Amino acid sequence: MRSMRRTGTFLFCGALVSACVLTAMTTAGAASGAAGTAGTVRAVSVSGAAGAAGVGNPNGHRPVPLAGRAVDTSHPNHVIGRGTPAGCTSAAVVRAVAQGGIITFNCGPKPVTIAMTATAKVVNTSHQVVLDGGGKVTLSGRGKIRILYMNTCDPRQKFTTTDCWEQQWPRLVVQNMTFRDAYSAVQQTSTSNYGGGAIFDEGGQLKVVNSAFIGNRCYSTGPDLGGAAIRAYGMYMGTPVYITHDTFTGNSCSNGAALSGLYANFFVINSLLTGNKATGSGANPASSGTPGGGSGGAIYTDGNHYNLIIDGTLISNNHAPEGGSAIFFVVDAGGGKLTIEYSTLRNNPRGTNGFQNAPGIFDFVDGSLANPHVVHSSIS
């Protein structure tokens, strides 16, 4: 198994965009060709069903591609619980996720919160893992632990290909769930799986539907560390990470308090991202005397040859001291596009050292400032 570490061009910025310079940074063990091929991001749009009550953008009514919708869980492989909350435990969740397949819950008629005492980890020999809470289940990290983990390059979770980087499977699907109070305390190093408070996913495919992420955190500083709710890294580039009819609020991390992607296409549909905060300072790489980070109050993405699509989504009241109080989008090489359609970005105030080239947005592609592709959207 060859070691894969990110090779890229990182951004170093002062208080003004014009102060930005590009510095080539290569981490230990880098291998050529890690970026892969972006592939096709958009699927044919077809009408999608409404999401669960209380999540997503209430004014988001964009058609959802079939690949971005919830999956059928009427015939589960595993059911957690026997009709009462007593059987819905952290141990049961951890065991079911490790076994893989379609997982549902039977915890009784009322909403239930499961206090996680260990991180649930996907075993890479599973072709698909689906976790469906039926709109009643909350997984809580108790402010102490990461909740869900998938990593195709983690030997403890089994290698399934000769090159784990950007491999196609497993596919992780999370739907009709709430994740709250998760915490990843992992600091950024050249080898650590940092970021991803609620969900950390390296490799394979990820889809999150009709779900909420509330009050999750990851380590507060680090130049490239991100994703208090979701961290997607080195993903299969032929399919985007689908974020469909989800809510992200009150999350905080060094960068990308809701979503953080490195070498990952994202398609964010009919979702709500509000009140999230990037907490780092010094940008990337870290300015002298700073710990680094602080970009992308809601979304932080970086890598080669990838795209980010925001569709039918509201992004508001997010904060970042450095680049992009709402969205930080940097493509190091190979081209890519930030597309904002039928969406609203508002009240994402510029930070103390903030730099942006549109309200709340820093968009930088192949060494130059770029303009987002905006269709029927309001950005203020």
ROMAR-441475 format. One record per residue (C-alpha): y, x, z; residue in one letter. Coordinates in steps of 0.2 Angstrom, whole numbers, padded with zeros to 4 digits, always signed. Example, Ala and Ser with C-alpha at 12.3 -4.5 7.8 and 13.67 -1.06 7.14 Angstrom:
! ROMAR-441475
-0022+0062+0039a-0005+0068+0036s
! end
This chain:
! ROMAR-441475
+0000+0000+0000m+0016+0008-0005r+0031+0007+0006s+0045-0003+0000m+0063-0001+0006r+0079-0008-0001r+0088+0002-0013t+0105-0005-0017g+0124-0003-0018t+0132-0008-0002f+0150-0014+0001l+0163-0005+0011f+0179-0015+0014c+0195-0014+0024g+0206-0028+0027a+0210-0031+0009l+0199-0034-0006v+0208-0020-0015s+0203-0008-0002a+0184-0011-0006c+0175+0004-0013v+0156+0005-0018l+0145+0017-0010t+0128+0020-0016a+0116+0020-0001m+0097+0022-0002t+0086+0019+0013t+0071+0029+0018a+0055+0026+0007g+0065+0017-0007a+0054+0014-0022a+0061+0011-0040s+0059-0006-0047g+0060-0015-0031a+0072-0028-0037a+0060-0037-0049g+0065-0050-0061t+0076-0065-0056a+0067-0078-0066g+0073-0095-0069t+0082-0103-0054v+0085-0121-0060r+0072-0134-0063a+0073-0150-0072v+0083-0162-0061s+0075-0178-0057v+0079-0191-0044s+0075-0187-0026g+0072-0198-0011a+0084-0199+0003a+0082-0187+0017g+0078-0191+0035a+0092-0199+0045a+0105-0188+0053g+0102-0172+0043v+0110-0165+0027g+0127-0170+0019n+0129-0188+0020p+0139-0188+0004n+0127-0177-0005g+0118-0187-0018h+0113-0174-0031r+0096-0176-0040p+0083-0164-0032v+0071-0155-0043p+0053-0159-0040l+0050-0142-0034a+0063-0144-0020g+0057-0160-0013r+0046-0163+0002a+0027-0162-0001v+0014-0175+0003d+0007-0173+0020t-0003-0189+0021s-0019-0179+0021h-0016-0164+0034p-0028-0150+0037n-0022-0149+0055h-0014-0162+0067v-0005-0155+0082i-0007-0167+0097g-0017-0183+0101r-0004-0196+0103g+0005-0189+0118t+0017-0175+0121p+0004-0166+0132a-0005-0159+0117g+0010-0153+0108c+0012-0136+0114t+0018-0119+0108s+0000-0113+0108a-0005-0127+0097a+0009-0123+0085v+0005-0105+0084v-0014-0108+0081r-0011-0121+0067a+0002-0110+0058v-0011-0095+0059a-0024-0107+0051q-0013-0112+0037g-0013-0128+0026g-0004-0144+0029i+0001-0146+0047i+0007-0163+0055t+0011-0169+0073f+0005-0183+0083n+0015-0182+0099c+0018-0200+0102g+0031-0213+0097p+0046-0204+0104k+0055-0188+0099p+0048-0172+0107v+0054-0154+0110t+0041-0141+0110i+0047-0125+0120a+0040-0110+0110m+0033-0096+0121t+0027-0086+0106a+0032-0084+0088t+0021-0094+0075a+0016-0082+0062k+0009-0086+0044v-0007-0076+0039v-0004-0070+0021n-0022-0076+0016t-0015-0094+0017s-0010-0100+0000h+0002-0113+0008q+0008-0117+0025v+0017-0134+0027v+0024-0139+0044l+0030-0157+0044d+0038-0164+0060g+0039-0182+0054g+0058-0182+0060g+0052-0182+0078k+0048-0164+0082v+0060-0150+0088t+0054-0132+0091l+0065-0123+0103s+0065-0104+0105g+0073-0107+0123r+0086-0094+0118g+0073-0080+0119k+0062-0079+0104i+0060-0081+0085r+0051-0097+0081i+0043-0094+0064l+0038-0079+0054y+0031-0075+0037m+0030-0057+0030n+0019-0052+0015t+0022-0034+0019c+0016-0034+0037d-0001-0027+0038p-0004-0036+0054r-0003-0052+0044q-0015-0045+0031k-0010-0038+0014f-0016-0048-0001t-0009-0039-0016t-0007-0021-0021t+0011-0022-0019d+0018-0034-0006c+0036-0034-0012w+0042-0050-0020e+0024-0057-0021q+0021-0075-0026q+0011-0082-0011w+0010-0088+0002p+0022-0103+0001r+0030-0109+0017l+0036-0127+0018v+0046-0134+0033v+0051-0152+0032q+0057-0166+0044n+0059-0153+0058m+0073-0147+0070t+0074-0129+0075f+0085-0125+0089r+0090-0111+0102d+0080-0098+0093a+0084-0079+0095y+0079-0063+0086s+0084-0049+0097a+0078-0036+0084v+0092-0023+0079q+0094-0016+0062q+0084-0001+0058t+0077+0006+0041s+0060-0002+0046t+0063-0017+0057s+0061-0035+0052n+0079-0039+0058y+0088-0056+0057g+0080-0073+0055g+0082-0081+0072g+0073-0098+0068a+0064-0092+0052i+0061-0075+0046f+0052-0074+0028d+0049-0058+0019e+0040-0061+0002g+0031-0077-0005g+0041-0093-0007q+0051-0104+0005l+0056-0122+0005k+0065-0131+0019v+0068-0150+0018v+0076-0163+0029n+0078-0152+0043s+0091-0146+0056a+0095-0129+0063f+0106-0130+0079i+0112-0116+0090g+0101-0102+0084n+0106-0084+0085r+0101-0067+0080c+0107-0050+0085y+0126-0050+0085s+0130-0034+0075t+0123-0024+0061g+0129-0021+0043p+0115-0030+0034d+0108-0040+0048l+0109-0059+0046g+0102-0077+0046g+0102-0085+0063a+0093-0100+0055a+0085-0092+0040i+0082-0075+0034r+0074-0073+0017a+0070-0055+0011y+0061-0048-0004g+0056-0066-0010m+0046-0071-0026y+0060-0071-0038m+0052-0084-0050g+0056-0098-0038t+0072-0100-0028p+0072-0103-0009v+0075-0122-0008y+0086-0128+0005i+0086-0147+0003t+0095-0160+0013h+0097-0149+0028d+0109-0146+0042t+0115-0130+0050f+0127-0130+0064t+0132-0119+0079g+0122-0104+0073n+0128-0086+0075s+0123-0069+0069c+0130-0053+0063s+0131-0060+0045n+0126-0076+0037g+0125-0087+0053a+0116-0101+0043a+0107-0092+0028l+0105-0074+0024s+0096-0068+0009g+0092-0050+0002l+0083-0050-0015y+0082-0069-0015a+0088-0083-0026n+0094-0098-0016f+0096-0117-0021f+0106-0126-0008v+0106-0145-0011i+0114-0160-0002n+0115-0150+0014s+0128-0148+0028l+0133-0131+0035l+0147-0132+0048t+0153-0123+0064g+0143-0107+0060n+0149-0090+0065k+0147-0072+0059a+0149-0061+0074t+0148-0043+0068g+0163-0031+0063s+0166-0017+0051g+0157-0025+0036a+0144-0015+0026n+0141-0001+0028p+0150-0001+0045a+0168+0006+0045s+0170+0021+0057s+0169+0016+0075g+0162-0001+0072t+0144-0008+0073p+0145-0016+0056g+0143-0034+0049g+0154-0049+0051g+0153-0057+0034s+0147-0074+0027g+0151-0086+0041g+0138-0098+0033a+0129-0089+0019i+0127-0070+0016y+0117-0064+0001t+0115-0047-0007d+0103-0038-0019g+0100-0036-0037n+0099-0049-0051h+0099-0065-0042y+0108-0082-0041n+0115-0093-0028l+0118-0112-0032i+0127-0124-0020i+0125-0142-0026d+0130-0158-0017g+0134-0148-0001t+0148-0148+0012l+0152-0131+0020i+0166-0132+0033s+0173-0124+0049n+0163-0108+0048n+0170-0092+0053h+0168-0073+0049a+0180-0059+0054p+0176-0049+0038e+0171-0055+0020g+0169-0073+0015g+0171-0085+0030s+0160-0098+0021a+0150-0087+0008i+0148-0069+0005f+0139-0066-0012f+0137-0048-0018v+0126-0043-0033v+0123-0024-0033d+0116-0023-0051a+0108-0033-0065g+0120-0048-0065g+0120-0064-0056g+0130-0080-0053k+0137-0090-0038l+0138-0108-0044t+0146-0122-0034i+0144-0139-0041e+0148-0157-0034y+0152-0148-0017s+0166-0146-0004t+0171-0131+0005l+0185-0133+0017r+0192-0127+0033n+0183-0110+0033n+0198-0099+0039p+0200-0081+0034r+0195-0069+0048g+0206-0056+0056t+0200-0042+0044n+0195-0055+0031g+0194-0052+0012f+0190-0065-0001q+0194-0069-0019n+0193-0088-0017a+0196-0099-0001p+0181-0094+0010g+0172-0085-0003i+0169-0066-0007f+0161-0065-0024d+0157-0047-0031f+0145-0044-0045v+0140-0027-0053d+0155-0018-0046g+0169-0030-0050s+0176-0046-0042l+0169-0061-0050a+0174-0080-0050n+0162-0093-0044p+0156-0105-0057h+0164-0121-0050v+0160-0139-0057v+0167-0155-0049h+0170-0147-0033s+0184-0145-0020s+0187-0127-0012i+0201-0126+0000s
! end
